[in-house]
């Protein structure tokens, strides 16, 4: 369970969402894997990691089933998800400094909500997860998820696993990639 009174399995079992082609079910199944690997401590994950990596792996499953050509289409939907939120901000106009502030704001978990109101974590987190996979590969990502089971600040685990502190990684890798992708995929 992601919260003490519900689980991702109950979301799947009782969802009123219509069944359609998409990555919803794979995304929710990734949360189940995150729960298992983190020993049910996904509440310790930064929101961008929790939702973004669920989008990433959910989209991989979607692309495997329906064709890799649709990956960018699903990715575009994830990246534009924030437009359904209530912030009124346009991420494509963010400066590097604004992106840094934005990513730092997604480090919290927003207990029980993980950014459902503004919907930032899904697209931004997807892009950050793509960078982590490109730079470190699958095993490091899984090690990072496992690290949340430890009684250790996740920022220290990030530095141990990826050999860079999170703020430096944001500035040197994540933000340049996010800005390029928001220009490339519209």
Buried (B, 14 or more C-beta within 10 A) or exposed (E): EBEEEEBBBEBBEEEEEEEEEBBBBBBBBBBBBBBEBBEBBBBBBBBBBBBBBBBBBBBBBBBEEBEEEBBBBBBBBBBBBBEEBEEEBEBEEBEEEEBBEBBBBBBEBBEEEBBEEBBBBBBBBBBBBBBBBEBBEEEBBBBBBBBBBBEEEBEEBBBEBBEBEBEEBBBEBBBBBBBEBBEEBE
